[in-house]
Amino acid sequence: MVEYIQKMVMVKVIMIYTNFREIDKAGRIVISKDIRRHLNLNPGDVLHIEADDHCITIKKAENKCVFCNSTVNLEEFEGKYVCAECLKKLRS
């Protein structure tokens, strides 16, 4: 019985948020408040949107170096990010 309880405790609960939205005349959709809260999306956040033949994927964009895609030691320049290593190369 104890082993069974331990296995139950180790199960991770996954909450799936889903809803249906219409696209308005300007091509916009509304992301519901519960999804925005769950993903910590705030006004002004940048979203990464990808599409294939059957699916649209929307993710919160990560700040990455425009040259090497690094996510560490970033400096912002005119809305773009450059990592310290690439910045060093640019200056030499």
KAVEN-V924075 format. One line per field, one symbol per residue. ss: DSSP state (a for helix, b for strand, c for the rest). phi: phi as a letter, one per 20 degrees, with the letter a starting at -180 (. if undefined). psi: psi as a letter, one per 20 degrees, with the letter a starting at -180 (. if undefined). Layout:
ss = ???
phi = ???
psi = ???
//
This chain:
ss = caaaaaaaaaccccccccccccccccccccccaaaaaaccccccccbbbbbccccbbbbbccccbccccccccbbbbccbbbbaaaaaaaac
phi = .ffffffffffeededebadceeefenecdefgffgffelecgnfededcccfcbdddcffefcffecmfddlececlnddcfgfffffffe
psi = gggggghhhipppppppqrpqqprhjjqqppqhhggghjlpqpiqpqppqqahjqpppqpqqpqpigijqjqlqppoliqpprhghhghhi.
//
